[in-house]
Amino acid sequence: TWPLAGRAEEMSVIRAALSAPEVSGILLCGAAGVGKSRIARQALATAETHGHESRWVVGTSAAQTIPLGAFTAWATPGVTDTIQLVRGVIDALTTSSARPVLLGVDDVQLLDELSIFVVHQVVQRGAAKVLLTVRDEPSSAALQEMLKAGQFARLDIQPLTLDKTTALL
């Protein structure tokens, strides 16, 4: 595993945002390949060492056509009622541990609308802190509404400088 190098400032901003009681979560924005996912995974690993339970979800274009596609691991088998299914997923994400939960969602812009609704409900209920990555700017109406449901810190991720890349290598 490669060490996370050149991102101390970003990690500090993320830690501060996630520890602030009034903040629902943090939104990591940036171009494809800039390191958003790597930074987010490191933030979840760090949170786990400080007593949090982490959940990791990845939005994909293939799962966009499947309601709750990104959350199938937390869906109750055999449940067909949408409301019960959503409640079950939220409960499985947020109440299966006595520790506080940090939900990481990579490429949130690729979630289907029902999956965004699940994240929205987690935020609105204050059931977990949320760390989101998004490519460029959040654009869908459902995503915009979810971001308005809570107070999110925003961090624009830039590519590593030449000096930081050289130090990493």
DADAPE-V391666 format. One record per backbone hydrogen bond with DSSP energy under -1.0 kcal/mol. NH is the residue of the N-H (numbers start at 0). CO is the residue of the C=O. E is the energy in kcal/mol with one decimal. If there is no record, write none. Layout:
{{NH:CO:E} {NH:CO:E}}
This chain:
{{10:6:-2.5} {11:7:-2.1} {12:8:-2.1} {13:9:-2.3} {14:10:-2.6} {15:11:-2.3} {16:12:-2.4} {17:13:-2.7} {18:14:-1.5} {22:19:-1.4} {23:150:-2.9} {24:150:-1.2} {25:129:-2.1} {26:152:-2.9} {27:131:-3.6} {28:154:-2.5} {29:133:-1.3} {33:30:-1.4} {38:34:-2.4} {39:35:-2.6} {40:36:-2.6} {41:37:-2.0} {42:38:-2.3} {43:39:-2.2} {44:40:-2.2} {45:41:-2.6} {46:42:-2.3} {47:43:-2.0} {48:44:-1.5} {50:47:-1.5} {51:46:-2.3} {52:99:-3.1} {54:101:-2.3} {56:103:-2.5} {58:105:-3.2} {65:62:-1.6} {68:65:-2.4} {70:67:-1.3} {73:70:-1.8} {78:75:-1.5} {84:80:-2.6} {85:81:-2.7} {86:82:-2.6} {87:83:-2.5} {88:84:-2.2} {89:85:-2.5} {90:86:-2.7} {91:87:-2.6} {92:88:-2.3} {93:89:-2.2} {94:90:-2.9} {101:52:-2.7} {102:128:-2.9} {103:54:-3.3} {104:130:-2.9} {105:56:-3.1} {107:132:-2.7} {109:106:-2.3} {110:107:-1.7} {115:111:-2.2} {116:112:-2.0} {117:113:-1.8} {118:114:-2.1} {119:115:-2.9} {120:116:-2.6} {121:117:-2.2} {122:118:-2.5} {123:119:-3.1} {124:120:-2.4} {126:121:-1.9} {128:100:-2.0} {129:23:-1.8} {130:102:-2.9} {131:25:-2.9} {132:104:-2.5} {133:27:-2.5} {135:29:-1.9} {143:139:-2.4} {144:140:-2.5} {145:141:-2.0} {146:142:-2.3} {147:143:-1.6} {148:144:-1.0} {152:24:-2.5} {154:26:-2.9} {156:28:-3.6} {164:160:-2.4} {165:161:-2.5} {166:162:-2.3} {167:163:-2.0} {168:164:-2.4}}
